[in-house]
Amino acid sequence: PGFPLYTLFVWLFSRLPLYTVAFRAALVSTITHSLVIVIIYLIHKKIIKNTFISIISAFLILGNYLFFLYSITPEVFALNILFTSIIIYLTIKLIDNPSDNQNLILLVLIIGFAIFHHQIVLFSILPSLIMLYLNRKRFKFNYKRFLYLIPILLIGLIPYLYIFIAGNTHS
C-alpha cells in the first residue's frame, strides 16, 4: 500500500529548514515514538492509577532496542505503533464512559487515518471491537449514533482521493 500517510508526513517534514533530509525524515519517527511513550503512560495511568509505575512502564519501552532504533531511523513502524496505542487508549476511555461521544468520534476518525496509513491496523482494531462488544450492556445502542460515524470514518480515508488526483497529472 506504500504507507501513504507516513510518506505525506515525511514529505511535509522534508520541507523544514533543518539539517539534512535524512534527519528530517527520521524526525517523523522520533516525534511519533515520543507520542507513543506519552500514550503508553496515559494507558497505564488509566488502568493502574499509579503515576510512578506508569512513568516507569512508559520509559521501559524506550529501553527496548528495536523501539529505540526505529525512533531514530526513518521507518513506518512508529506511526503504526502510535495509531495502535491511541486506539487502545480511546477504547479504554470509551469503556469507562460509554456516553462520551467525543471519544467515540475521535476513535473512529483515528481508525480512518490508521487504515489510510496501512491496513495492518485492522488487526489492532479487532481487540478494541471485542472489548467494546464485551461491554455492550453499558452502551445504549442507537442506530443514529452509529450512522453518523460512517462519514467520520470516511474523513480519515479522504487522503485516498490523492491517488485519483495524482493519476490524472502528467508524471
N, C-alpha and C positions, 0 to 999 in steps of 0.2 A: 503493500500500500504506500510505501515511500515516506511514512511519518510526516504528513503534510503540516501539522501544527508545529512540530519541532522545527521543520525546515523554515517555516514562516518566522518563528522566534529567532532562529539563528540569522536569517536574512535581516530582520529588524536590528538585532544586536550588532551585526557586521557594519551597520551604518554609523555606529557610535564612534566618536573620535578618541578611541583608547588603544594604545599599544598596537598589537598585530591582530589580524583577522582570526588567527587561531586562538588567541587569548579571549577575544570577544565571543567566539563560538563556545569556548569552554566556560565562559561566564554564565551561559544559559544553564548548564548542568550544575554549576556551583549555586546559583540562586535557587533553582528548583529543589536541590537537595537540602539547602538551608531551610526552605519552607517545609520540607518533609520532616525535618527534625522538630520544628515547631508543631506540626500537626501530630506527630507521634507523642510529643509532650501533652498536647491537649487531649488526645485519646486516653492516655494513661491517667491523666488528672481526672477525666470524666468517669473512668471506670473504678480506679482505686482510691481517688480522693486524697492522695498524699503528694504534696508538692515535691518533697525531696526525692522520693522514689521515682516520680515522674520525670524529674530532671535527669537523674542518673540513667534511667532506661532510655531516654531520648538521646543522651550522649553516648550510650553504649553502642548504638548503631553506627555512630561516627567512627568508632574504633574498628569496625568491620573493614577489612582490607578492600574488598570489592566496592563497598559503598563509598569509601574514600576515593578510590581510584576513579570511579565514574563521576565523582564530584569535581574532579579536576580535568576530566577528559571530555571532549565533545562527544556525547553519547546519548541516544534516545531513551535509555532506561530511566533516567532521572525523571522525565516527565510522566512515564508510566507509573512510577512509584508515587509521585505526587498525586496523580489522579486517583490511584487506588486508596491512598491514605485519606484523601479528602472524602471519598465515597464512604469509607468506613466510619469516619468521624461524623459525617452528616447523618448516616444511618443510625448511629448510636444516639445522637441528639434527637432524631425523629422518634425513636422508640421511647425516649424519656418524655417527649412532649408531642404526641401524635397530632394535635390540633395546630401545630406550628406550620402554617403554610409557607412561610419564608424559607425554612429549611427544606421543605419538600420541593419548592420551586428551584432553589439553589442546587439541590441534589440532582434533579432532572436535567438542569442546564449543564452541570459538570459532567453528567453521564453523556450528554450530547457531544460536548467538546472532547471528552475522553474517547468516544467512539470515532470522532473525526481524527484524533491523533493516531490511534491504532485499535483495531478490532479485538486485540487480545484482552482488552479491558473488560470485555463481556464476561470473562471468567471471574473477574473480581466483583462484577455486579451480581452474579448469581448468589454468593453468600449474603449480600445485602438483601436481596429479594427474599431469601429463605428466612432471614432474621425478621424482616417486616411481616412475612406470612405467619410466622410463629407467634407474633404479637398482634395478629389481625383483630382480635377481640377489642383491643384498645382503640382501634381506628374506626371511625364512623364512615362506613363505605357510602360514598356518594358519587354517582356517575358524573355529575357536573364537575366535581372536584378533580376527577381524573381525566376528564375530557379536555380541560384547559391545559393539562400538562403536555399534551401532544404537540401543540405549537411551540412550547418552551423547549422540548426535546429537539424539535426541528431547527430552532435558533442555533443550537450548538452544532448543527450539521450544515448551516449556511455556508461556511467556508468551502464546502464541496462545489459550490457554484463556480469557484475559480477554475475548476477543470474545464468547464464549458467556455469560460471567458478565454482562458489560455489556448484552448483548442481552436478558437476562431481567429487567433492572431497569427501573424507571419513569424515563423521561428527563424 
